[in-house]
Amino acid sequence: MDTSYPDDMTIPQVRKALHQLRAAWAENSPNSVFYPSKLLSNGMSMETFALAQVSGSHKKRHSKSKQNK
């Protein structure tokens, strides 16, 4: 499938993970430090999810540019 989200996740799961990631970052302060190794509700670490999301977006963008040539 040509999507930007991780292969083993549905769109609602991706949205939920993104929400959790954004909420954790919004709470970031000297008293409440943001830890990318913290687990999301699906058991994936924030850093693993973020890398999969960025990699998927990159792959999708490059596949589109190859199709347009």
MIKOL-580222 format. One record per residue: residue in one letter; chain; y negated, z negated, x of N, C-alpha, C in turn. Coordinates in steps of 0.001 Angstrom, whole numbers. Layout:
BEGIN
NODE  residu  chaine      n.v      n.w      n.u     ca.v     ca.w     ca.u      c.v      c.w      c.u
NODE       A       A        Y        Z        X        Y        Z        X        Y        Z        X
...
//
This chain:
BEGIN
NODE  residu  chaine      n.v      n.w      n.u     ca.v     ca.w     ca.u      c.v      c.w      c.u
NODE       M       A     1177        0      848        0        0        0    -1239        0      893
NODE       D       A    -2257      734      497    -3468      861     1286    -4527     -120      778
NODE       T       A    -4373    -1379     1132    -5311    -2405      696    -5811    -3178     1906
NODE       S       A    -6884    -3920     1709    -7433    -4698     2817    -6884    -6124     2855
NODE       Y       A    -6119    -6509     1846    -5608    -7871     1844    -4198    -7914     2435
NODE       P       A    -3798    -9100     2896    -2459    -9224     3492    -1359    -8746     2547
NODE       D       A     -358    -8074     3106      699    -7441     2312     1446    -8398     1384
NODE       D       A     1619    -9629     1806     2420   -10561     1017     1595   -11360        3
NODE       M       A      331   -10966     -228     -533   -11699    -1143    -1018   -10780    -2267
NODE       T       A    -1126   -11357    -3464    -1697   -10621    -4594    -3219   -10767    -4556
NODE       I       A    -3898    -9964    -5334    -5360   -10046    -5373    -5832   -11434    -5824
NODE       P       A    -5252   -12026    -6867    -5682   -13388    -7246    -5452   -14410    -6129
NODE       Q       A    -4361   -14272    -5386    -4108   -15192    -4275    -5141   -15026    -3172
NODE       V       A    -5525   -13785    -2907    -6550   -13524    -1896    -7879   -14114    -2337
NODE       R       A    -8224   -13916    -3584    -9481   -14461    -4104    -9507   -15987    -4013
NODE       K       A    -8389   -16606    -4334    -8298   -18069    -4260    -8460   -18538    -2812
NODE       A       A    -7796   -17848    -1886    -7894   -18212     -474    -9321   -18030       33
NODE       L       A    -9972   -16931     -369   -11364   -16710       38   -12270   -17805     -513
NODE       H       A   -12020   -18209    -1756   -12801   -19295    -2354   -12625   -20590    -1558
NODE       Q       A   -11392   -20906    -1208   -11125   -22123     -436   -11794   -22063      931
NODE       L       A   -11754   -20903     1560   -12374   -20712     2866   -13890   -20895     2773
NODE       R       A   -14507   -20261     1777   -15959   -20386     1593   -16362   -21823     1276
NODE       A       A   -15576   -22488      443   -15880   -23874       80   -15786   -24792     1298
NODE       A       A   -14775   -24575     2120   -14620   -25394     3330   -15796   -25171     4277
NODE       W       A   -16235   -23914     4387   -17373   -23622     5268   -18663   -24230     4701
NODE       A       A   -18832   -24198     3388   -20030   -24766     2762   -20121   -26267     2989
NODE       E       A   -18971   -26927     3113   -18935   -28374     3348   -19094   -28735     4821
NODE       N       A   -19143   -27729     5685   -19244   -27953     7118   -20526   -28718     7461
NODE       S       A   -20363   -29813     8175   -21491   -30625     8626   -20996   -31484     9793
NODE       P       A   -21896   -32183    10467   -21436   -33068    11548   -20444   -34136    11069
NODE       N       A   -20552   -34504     9791   -19658   -35530     9245   -18376   -34954     8643
NODE       S       A   -18377   -33663     8365   -17220   -32996     7781   -17031   -31665     8497
NODE       V       A   -16296   -31694     9590   -16153   -30542    10464   -15202   -29505     9862
NODE       F       A   -15558   -28232    10035   -14729   -27124     9589   -13633   -26887    10629
NODE       Y       A   -12386   -26974    10199   -11244   -26723    11079   -10510   -25474    10606
NODE       P       A   -10583   -24371    11368    -9901   -23140    10955    -8386   -23288    10871
NODE       S       A    -7839   -24309    11500    -6387   -24508    11453    -5937   -25220    10177
NODE       K       A    -6894   -25641     9358    -6569   -26306     8095    -5803   -25334     7199
NODE       L       A    -4835   -25860     6461    -4003   -25019     5600    -4654   -24778     4248
NODE       L       A    -4494   -23560     3765    -4911   -23200     2423    -3799   -23609     1453
NODE       S       A    -4040   -23493      159    -3043   -23914     -830    -1768   -23070     -761
NODE       N       A    -1846   -21859     -167     -650   -21022      -60      160   -21329     1203
NODE       G       A     -290   -22310     1997      428   -22705     3205        3   -21962     4457
NODE       M       A     -851   -20966     4309    -1348   -20192     5455    -2586   -20895     6010
NODE       S       A    -2717   -20915     7340    -3923   -21522     7905    -5117   -20619     7621
NODE       M       A    -6303   -21219     7612    -7512   -20442     7370    -7682   -19354     8429
NODE       E       A    -7381   -19699     9675    -7549   -18723    10750    -6566   -17557    10622
NODE       T       A    -5348   -17836    10219    -4349   -16774    10035    -4747   -15864     8882
NODE       F       A    -5194   -16473     7785    -5638   -15683     6641    -6839   -14821     7014
NODE       A       A    -7823   -15408     7682    -9028   -14661     8049    -8685   -13481     8960
NODE       L       A    -7813   -13702     9919    -7411   -12615    10817    -6684   -11509    10045
NODE       A       A    -5797   -11891     9144    -5075   -10902     8341    -6039   -10114     7459
NODE       Q       A    -7030   -10787     6910    -8011   -10130     6041    -8869    -9149     6838
NODE       V       A    -9351    -9562     7989   -10178    -8687     8827    -9355    -7511     9346
NODE       S       A    -8140    -7782     9776    -7261    -6710    10270    -6953    -5710     9168
NODE       G       A    -6706    -6196     7974    -6429    -5315     6841    -7625    -4450     6491
NODE       S       A    -8817    -5029     6521   -10030    -4261     6246   -10244    -3186     7301
NODE       H       A   -10016    -3533     8549   -10164    -2589     9653    -9171    -1433     9510
NODE       K       A    -7919    -1777     9220    -6871     -761     9062    -7197      169     7890
NODE       K       A    -7650     -405     6782    -7970      397     5604    -9128     1343     5905
NODE       R       A   -10160      847     6578   -11319     1668     6907   -10922     2836     7808
NODE       H       A   -10076     2565     8801    -9652     3624     9714    -8732     4633     9027
NODE       S       A    -7898     4188     8118    -7029     5128     7418    -7850     6043     6515
NODE       K       A    -8918     5523     5927    -9797     6351     5095   -10508     7396     5941
NODE       S       A   -10966     7002     7137   -11695     7951     7978   -10747     9050     8474
NODE       K       A    -9477     8746     8698    -8509     9774     9110    -8222    10743     7978
NODE       Q       A    -8206    10249     6737    -7950    11101     5577    -9109    12075     5338
NODE       N       A   -10312    11664     5689   -11498    12492     5442   -11709    13560     6508
NODE       K       A   -10910    13560     7551   -11078    14541     8627   -10303    15797     8349
//
